[in-house]
């Protein structure tokens, strides 16, 4: 059974049948309620089902969304961190009736996956979602230049033009952590981590610096280091009473070492673990990143890009500051 068969049965054109099937009207084809009902009745009686491949070809869309990851997400030590993003992507794709294509054939160059290569399959998908702490700027620039629809999970700086993204507002959340520490009497704080480089680190670092400046307190900086003891010694010598750790694992190591030495040091961490941390029974003051919502909204933004519909191409979602035992009043 084809659209032509339905047209012959109902005495209308194939174009009219197509309009009814797609639930649309056309300025040049006025469809009466009677005509629409006649076509729908014929479709129901014959059991006609539109060929999905033909419909996709007509719309020039495959309804396939690509997912490209610059870092391995499973199985790996990072699998727990990336899992909620993938859940959000999958659930929203299912709602929209889209399939997902995980792009895994890309080569590794200088230890990093690259999107573009000789056997590039990117265009099998209508558009792609990019995951990773650091995205290659030359890849982003080429995607923009070639007008390939894509959305980054995570805020990205311009790369020859605005990069579509759904990110977490790390700067605002980090600033809130600082304000809470200051409210507890801490006036000498330190940031533990890079605070620069990838946008997610840079945003955290910026939020810390702006908040300590606005609060009029001291804000030190210790770069991420394997020697936790050296960081603790430096913090004690500088009179630091609260540390904001970029990476959860570093914050756990520092807090547990301070506790074992009897040093009163408050610690807050700026997100979920991205690598293994020391076992601890302590509830940390930290950030809850809206990872599942970021994945789902990335699909929404990508769909709008593909269909050419208006909408916000760059979104920042708020993080929740989760109170714990590790950020306490000064001296406790």
N, C-alpha and C positions, 0 to 999 in steps of 0.2 A: 504494500500500500504506500503510495507516494502522494505528495501534495497535488500533483496533476490529477490523480484519481479522485481526491477529495473535491477538487475544482470541478471535474466533470460531473460528479454526483450531485453537486449543489448548484451547478449552473453559474459559477462565478469564476473569476480569473485566479490563476495560481498566486498572483501578487496579493489578491485579497485574502487567500488562505494564509499566506505568509504573515500578513499584517495581524490576522486574528491569532495565529500561533504565538506571535511575539508580543501580543497584548498592546499593540500600538495602533494609532490611526495615522493617516497620511493626508496632507493638505490636498493632494490631487485625487485621493480616493475616499469618498465619503461613505462610511460604513453605517448602515442603519442597524438598529438593535435586532431587527428581524434577520438580516443577513448574517450578523455575527452569531446569533443563536443557531441558525441553520447550519453554519460551518462547524460550530462546536458540537452540535448534535451528531453530525456525520463523523467527526473525529472520535467521539465517544462510542458510537455504534460500531465503527470499523476497528477500533483499537489502534488507530494510527499513532506511531511514536516517531518524533522527529529524529533524524539521523544526527547524533551528536557531533560526528566528525564534519559532516556537511555544514552544520550550524556554526561550528568553530571556524571553518574555512571562510564562510560568508562574513563572519565578524572579524576575521583576520586575527583571532585570538585562540590560543590553545587551552586557555584556562589552566595553565601550568605555571606555578611560581617556583623559581629556583631559590635554593638556599646555599650560599657559599660561605665557608668558614675559613678564616685565615689561620686558625689554630685548630688542632684536633679536638673534637668535643666528645667523642665516645669511640671506644672505651678509653678513658684517660683520667688522670687525676682531676681534670677540670670538668668532668662529666656532670657532677652535682651542680656546679655553678651555671653551666649552660642549659641544663635540662629545662628549667622553667621557661626560658626564652623559646625553646623548641616546642614546648607544650602550648604556649600562647599562639605561636605561628600555626601549629597544626589545627588547633581548635577553631581559629578564625578562618583558616582556609576551608575547613569542613563546612562552616556556616555559609561561606560564599560559593560552595560547590567547586572549589579548585583543588587540583592535585599538587603535590610538592615534589620537586626534583632536587635531590641532594647532589651538588656538583662536587664530585670527589676525584675527577680524573686530572685535575690541574697539577702541573709540575711544581716541585719545590726548588726555588732558586735562592741561594744564600740563606738556607734555613727557613725560608718563608714560602708559603703557597702564593702563586700568581694567578690572577684571573685569566689573562690573555696569553694564549700559546697557540701553537700550530694546529692543534686539534680542538680548538675552542668550541664548546657546546653551549655557551651562554645563551645563544639565541633560540635554543630549543624551548626556553621558557619565555613567557610574555614579559617577565621582569624578574628581578632577583632581590633577595634580602641578604645583606652582608653582615656577618658576625665576626667579632674579633676585637681584642684590645686596641691593636694598631692596624689601621687600614692603609695600604700603600697609596700615597697621594697621586702617583702617576696612573695607577689603575682608576682612581676616582676621577681624575681629570679626563681620561680617555672615555670613561663611561658617560660623563657629561657631554663631551665633545661629540660623541657618536649618538647622543640622545637615546641611550639604552636605559629603559626604566629600571631604577634600583632604589633601595632605601637602606640606610645604615641603621643598625641597632647600636645606639651610642652617638652622642653629639660629635660632629666632625667640623673642623674648620673648612673654609672655602677651598676648593681645589680647581681654580679657574672658573668658579661659579659656585653658587650656593649648593651644598650637598643635602639632599633629602635625608632626614633622620628622625628617629624616635629615641630620645635619650633620657637619662635620669638627671635631675637637677642636683648634682653633687655639691655645687658651690653653696647653694642655699642651705642644704642639709648640714654641711660641714660647719657653716657659720652658726647654725642653731646649736650644734654640739659645743662650740666654743662659748656661746652665750650661757649655756647651762653650766659649764665649768666655772665661768666667771661668777655666776650667781651663787655658786657653792663656795666662793671665797678664793678661788685660784687666780693669782695675778702673774704667775710665771708658767707659761705653757710652752710646749714644744710639739712640732710636727715631725713624725717619723715616717719617712718615705721619700719618694722622688719629688712629688709636688710639681712636676714638669714632665714634658714629653708627650705621651699619649693624652688625648683630650680628657679622659676620665681622671687621670692623675693631675693634670694641669688644673682642672676645675676644682678638685678637692683642695689643692694647694692654694689656689686663688681665694677660695672661700675662707680658709684658715687665716691667710694674711689680712684680708679685708676685715674680718671679724675682730682679730686682736687689735688692729689699728683703731677700729671704731670703738672698742671697749677700753682703750688706753692701757692695755696690759702688755707684758713682755711676751714675745713669740719667737722661740728658737726653732732651729731646724736641724734634724739629724737625718742624713740620707740612709736609706735602707741598707742595713749591714748584717753580715752573718754573725759578727761578734756582738751578741746581745749584752754581754757583760760590759763591753766598752761603752755602749750607748747608755746603760744604766749609770755607770761611773760618771760619765760626762753630765748626765742629767742631775745627779745628786750634787756634783761640784758646782753646777750653775744654779742650784736652788729651784729646779723645776719640780712642780708638784702635780702636774697633769700633762699627759702625753696623748696626742691624737694620732693614731696609727693608720696609715694608708691601707696596709694589708692586715687582715685579721690575724694571720699566723704570727706576724711580727709583734702585734699587740699582746697576744696571748703569751708569747715567749718572754716579753719584757715584764708583764704583770706577774707572771709566776716566779720569775727570778727575783723581782723586788720583794714579793711576799716571802720567798724562802730566806731572804736576807733581813727581813723585818723592816723594810723600807716602806714608808707610807707614800705610795704613788698611785694616783688615779690614772686610768687608761680608758680611752674610748676607741673603738675601731670603726672604720668608715665603709662597711659593707660586709657581705657574706664571704666566707672563705673561698679563695681561688686556688689554694694549695693546702696541703696537709698541715694541721696545727697540732701543737702538743695537746694531749688529753687534759681536759679541765672540767670541773664541775661548777665553775663560776659562770654566772650569767653576765655577759659583757654588755655595757652600753654600746650600741652600734647603730648602723643604718640598715633598714630593710628596703632593698631595691625592688621596685615594682617590675620584676623581670617578666612575669607572665603577661602583664598588661602591655609591656613594651613590645613583646613579640606579637601580640594580637593587633596592636595599633600600627605596627610596621606593615602588616598585611593590609590594613585599611588604607594607609597612605599609598602603598604600592598600587593597590587596585585603582585608586583615584588617578594616579599618574598614568597607568595603562589606559584607562578609559578617557583620560583628558578632562575629567571633571574638576571643578574648582575645589580648593580645600587647603588646609594648612600643611605645608610640606616639611616643616621643622617643628617638632614637638618636644618639650621637656616635661617629664612627669615628676611629681614630688616624691621624695624618699621619706619614709617614716623614721623618726628617731626613736629607737627602742631603748627605754631605760633599763639599766642593769645594776649589778652590785659594784662594778669597777670604777664608776665615776661617783665619788662621794665628797663630802665636805672636806675642805682643806685640813690636813693633819690627821685624817682618819684613814 
